[in-house]
Amino acid sequence: MRIGAAGAVTALGLLAGCSAGGGGTSAASCTGPQVTLAPTQAAVGQEVTATVEWLHSGCNDTGGADEERPLVDVPVSFVQGSTTVLLDEVSGAGERYSATLVFPVPAEATPGPAGLAVAGSGVSPTTFTVLP
């Protein structure tokens, strides 16, 4: 694991959608990256599974010309206070542009709130709790 600069990543979570209806159809959504963590509490060294959906650029939910493309090699980091630890990179795949990452809570973690962040998403961290 590498420790990066705290400002190098922004949070992983929910971005606003880009469409307000219309009659078009599409298999994908303009929703930005969404992450689900299981479990939502873990101690240092315990594994957490992050499932990320909608890792894509573009917005074509109404049949427009803005082609949706999977995001690839997106850095995912553990963030707690001024500590940022690069965990791995993920790439969107399949109909929901999804990826799964299993990671141990890093040794640098301390008990309390923490977050999971992805480079360039521009939203608040998906939070979980580091247990003693």
Secondary structure by P-SEA (a helix, b strand, c coil): ccccccccccccccccccccccccccccccccbbbbbccccccccbbbbbbbcccccccccccccbbbbbbcbbbbbbbccccccccbbbbbbcccbbbbbbbccccccccccccccccccccccccccccc
